[in-house]
Amino acid sequence: MPFLMPILRKTRETLEIYWVLVRIMVPITLLTELLARMGVIKAVAPAFAPVMDLVGLPPEFGLAWLTGMLVGIWGAIPLIFTLVPTSSLSVADITVFSALILFAHGLPIEQKIIQKAGPGMIATTLLRILGGLLYAFLLHHVLVATGWLSAPANPTWIPMSATVGWAEYFRALGETMIWMLAILVVLSWSLELLRATGLLKLMMKALSPILRLAGIRGEAEQLTAVGLFLGISYGAGLLIREARSGAISPRQVFLSCVFMGFAHSVIEDTILVISLGADVYGVLGGRLAFAAAATASIGALLGRLSDETFFAQIFRLPHAQSEGG
């Protein structure tokens, strides 16, 4: 039947993504567990303490944060409840840590895509890491001052938890992999449904005021909205084409990539961290408000830069455009 073809195609794509994730996650998770049982994690945790202390998190979370930045959100998730017992975590802890990895994850891959659109890799990578730390810092202090989200963490899904024996550990790892597949399939189908029904397009239009506040205009606004909902691979991928044609100004390309770095894949990633116990207002509402304000501030600073400095330090014209002019 014709209507089954898109479902089968999307499922096949999801299975391919899942297999890539499994090959990354399983070795990392096993290595982390082995290091934890050998006492290595406990020994190196103090090295992360200053940064984690800034955002009110246990130093052990530093390893999960680093893994998330290098590998991606799915690489960090299995480590959360193995490094620190669930019983010692609050909703605030899960929300602040989720904010950190939502801002900066899978940097080697995602930043390489962004670089192809023109923005400098170092500049945009630092903005994502520092932006995530600043937002997590502000969020932590707001939560401490108000007492909001101080209740014990109550995740609907625990990817992994502290276990006693290796047999129990491998059973939990297997369950995590099965749940991960189920979540990926449901999310991919849901996004396809939103796209097919036109709801995704309406959501993108509703986002226009926020993007305008961030200083993003015209065609860049539409492409940024694509990245916001579908991810950097989609949004920045389209920006690469437009940047090469010269249809969008380099400064707008840069601002669009900055905003997408702060906030992208907001449906899929948000649902994922909420299932771990994060608060939706902290990981979505506050994150979008911060992304708009921070991008607008960066845009104001950008306006003070001369073209010579801008193109020498933080933006390189894509190949096709540089040849044409």
C-alpha positions in Angstrom: 0.0 0.0 0.0 1.3 3.5 -0.9 0.8 5.0 2.6 3.0 2.3 4.1 6.0 3.2 2.0 6.9 6.4 3.9 6.6 4.5 7.2 8.8 1.7 6.0 11.4 4.1 4.6 11.4 6.1 7.9 11.7 2.9 9.9 14.7 1.7 7.8 16.4 5.1 8.3 15.8 4.9 12.0 17.3 1.4 12.2 20.4 2.6 10.4 20.8 5.5 12.9 20.2 3.1 15.7 22.9 0.7 14.6 25.4 3.6 14.4 24.4 4.7 17.9 24.7 1.2 19.3 28.3 0.8 17.9 29.2 4.1 19.7 27.2 3.8 22.9 27.9 0.2 24.0 31.7 0.4 24.0 31.6 3.8 25.8 29.1 2.5 28.4 31.1 -0.7 29.0 34.3 1.2 29.3 32.8 3.7 31.7 31.4 1.0 33.9 34.7 -0.8 34.0 36.5 2.4 34.9 34.0 3.1 37.6 34.4 -0.4 39.1 38.2 0.1 39.1 37.8 3.4 40.9 39.2 5.5 38.1 36.0 7.7 37.8 36.2 8.5 41.5 39.8 9.5 41.1 39.4 11.8 38.1 36.0 13.3 39.2 37.8 16.1 41.1 39.2 17.4 37.9 35.7 18.3 36.7 34.6 19.6 40.1 35.3 23.3 39.4 33.1 23.4 36.3 30.4 21.2 37.7 30.3 23.2 40.9 29.5 26.3 38.9 26.2 24.7 37.8 25.6 22.9 41.1 26.1 19.3 39.8 28.1 16.4 41.2 31.7 16.3 39.8 31.0 12.8 38.4 28.6 14.3 35.8 31.7 16.0 34.2 32.5 12.7 32.4 28.9 12.4 31.1 29.0 16.1 29.9 32.3 15.5 28.1 31.0 12.3 26.5 27.9 14.2 25.4 29.9 17.0 23.8 32.2 14.5 21.9 29.7 11.7 21.1 26.2 13.1 21.4 23.2 13.1 23.7 22.8 9.3 23.3 26.3 8.8 24.4 25.8 10.8 27.7 22.4 9.3 28.6 23.5 5.8 29.8 26.1 7.4 32.0 23.8 9.7 34.0 22.4 7.2 36.5 25.4 4.9 36.5 27.8 7.7 37.7 25.4 9.1 40.4 22.6 7.1 42.1 19.1 8.3 41.1 18.1 8.6 44.8 20.6 11.4 45.3 19.4 13.5 42.3 16.7 16.2 42.2 14.6 17.3 39.3 16.7 20.4 39.3 19.9 18.3 38.9 18.5 16.5 35.9 17.2 19.7 34.3 20.5 21.6 34.7 22.5 18.7 33.3 20.0 18.2 30.5 20.4 21.9 29.6 24.2 21.4 29.4 24.0 18.6 26.9 21.2 20.1 24.9 23.4 23.1 24.2 26.6 21.3 23.4 26.5 17.7 22.1 28.0 15.8 19.2 30.3 18.8 18.5 32.8 17.2 16.1 30.1 16.2 13.7 27.6 19.1 14.1 30.2 21.8 14.1 31.8 20.4 11.0 28.4 20.8 9.2 28.1 24.4 10.5 31.6 25.2 9.4 30.7 24.3 5.8 28.1 27.1 5.8 30.9 29.6 6.6 31.0 30.3 10.4 34.4 29.5 12.0 34.4 26.2 13.9 36.3 27.4 16.9 34.0 30.5 17.4 30.7 28.6 17.1 32.0 25.7 19.2 33.1 28.0 22.0 29.7 29.8 21.8 27.8 26.6 22.3 29.9 25.4 25.2 30.0 28.7 27.0 26.4 29.5 26.2 25.4 26.1 27.7 27.5 26.8 30.8 26.0 30.3 31.2 22.5 29.1 30.8 23.0 26.2 33.2 24.7 28.6 35.7 21.7 31.0 35.6 19.2 28.2 35.8 20.9 26.6 38.7 20.9 29.9 40.7 17.3 30.6 39.9 16.3 27.1 41.1 18.4 27.4 44.3 16.9 30.9 45.1 13.3 29.8 44.5 13.5 26.2 45.7 11.8 25.2 42.4 12.3 21.6 41.2 13.9 20.6 44.5 11.9 17.4 44.6 13.7 14.1 44.1 14.2 13.0 40.5 11.4 10.8 39.2 12.4 9.7 35.7 9.8 7.8 33.6 12.7 6.0 32.0 16.1 5.1 33.6 18.5 4.1 30.9 21.0 2.5 33.3 21.3 2.5 37.0 23.9 1.4 39.6 24.1 -2.4 39.6 25.8 -5.0 41.7 27.0 -7.8 39.4 28.0 -8.0 35.8 25.0 -10.2 34.9 22.6 -7.6 36.2 24.5 -4.9 34.4 24.3 -6.6 31.0 20.6 -7.2 31.5 20.1 -3.5 32.2 22.3 -2.6 29.2 20.1 -4.8 27.0 16.9 -3.2 28.3 18.4 0.2 27.6 19.2 -0.7 24.0 15.6 -2.0 23.5 14.0 1.1 25.0 16.3 3.3 22.9 15.2 1.7 19.7 11.5 2.0 20.7 12.0 5.7 21.6 13.8 6.4 18.3 11.1 4.8 16.2 8.3 6.6 18.0 10.0 9.9 17.7 10.8 9.5 14.0 7.2 8.5 13.2 5.9 11.4 15.2 8.1 13.9 13.3 7.0 12.4 10.0 3.3 12.7 11.1 3.8 16.3 12.1 5.4 17.0 8.7 2.7 15.1 6.7 -0.2 16.9 8.5 1.3 20.3 8.1 1.6 20.9 11.8 5.3 21.2 11.6 5.0 24.1 9.1 2.5 25.9 11.5 4.9 25.4 14.4 7.7 27.0 12.3 5.5 30.0 11.5 4.6 30.4 15.2 8.3 30.6 15.9 8.9 33.6 13.6 8.5 36.3 16.4 11.3 34.6 18.5 13.6 34.5 15.5 13.0 38.1 14.7 13.8 39.1 18.3 17.1 37.2 17.8 17.9 39.4 14.8 17.3 36.6 12.2 15.5 37.8 9.1 14.1 36.8 5.7 15.1 33.4 4.2 17.5 32.8 7.2 14.5 32.8 9.4 12.9 29.9 7.6 16.0 27.8 7.5 16.7 28.5 11.2 13.2 27.2 12.0 14.0 24.0 10.1 17.1 23.5 12.1 15.3 24.3 15.3 12.7 21.5 14.8 14.6 19.0 12.7 18.2 19.5 13.7 21.5 21.1 12.6 22.0 18.5 9.8 18.8 19.8 8.1 19.0 23.5 8.9 22.7 24.0 8.4 22.6 21.7 5.4 20.1 24.1 3.7 22.1 27.1 4.8 25.2 25.7 3.1 23.4 25.9 -0.2 22.0 29.4 0.3 25.4 30.7 1.7 27.2 29.4 -1.4 24.6 31.1 -3.7 24.9 34.4 -1.8 21.1 34.5 -1.2 21.7 35.1 2.5 24.2 37.6 3.9 27.2 36.1 5.8 26.2 37.8 9.0 22.7 36.3 8.9 24.2 32.9 8.2 26.4 33.3 11.2 23.5 34.4 13.5 21.3 31.5 12.2 24.1 29.0 13.0 24.6 30.5 16.4 20.9 30.2 17.2 20.7 26.7 15.9 23.7 25.8 18.1 21.8 27.0 21.1 18.5 25.4 20.2 17.9 22.6 17.7 16.0 19.3 17.5 13.7 20.8 20.1 11.0 18.2 19.7 13.1 15.0 19.8 15.8 16.1 22.2 13.3 17.8 24.6 11.0 14.7 24.8 14.1 12.6 25.4 15.4 14.5 28.4 11.9 15.0 29.9 11.7 11.2 30.0 14.8 11.3 32.2 13.0 13.6 34.6 14.0 17.1 33.3 11.5 20.0 33.6 10.0 21.2 30.3 10.2 24.9 31.2 13.9 24.6 32.1 14.9 22.6 29.0 12.6 24.2 26.4 11.0 27.5 27.5 14.0 29.0 29.2 16.4 27.6 26.6 14.5 29.3 23.7 14.3 32.6 25.6 18.1 32.4 26.3 18.8 31.5 22.7 16.9 34.5 21.4 18.4 36.9 23.9 22.0 35.6 23.5 21.8 35.6 19.7 20.4 39.1 19.7 23.3 40.2 21.9 25.8 38.5 19.7 24.2 40.1 16.7 24.6 43.6 18.3 28.3 42.8 18.9 28.6 41.6 15.3 27.3 44.9 14.1 30.3 46.6 15.6 32.8 44.4 13.7 34.3 45.6 10.5 33.9 43.3 7.5 37.7 42.8 7.5 37.6 41.5 11.1 34.5 39.4 10.5 35.8 37.6 7.5 39.3 37.2 8.9 38.3 35.9 12.4 34.9 34.2 12.5 33.6 33.6 9.0 35.0 32.2 5.8 33.0 32.6 2.6 31.8 29.2 1.3 33.7 28.0 -1.8 31.1 28.8 -4.6 30.5 32.4 -3.3 34.2 33.2 -2.8 34.9 32.2 -6.3 32.1 34.4 -7.6 33.2 37.5 -5.7 
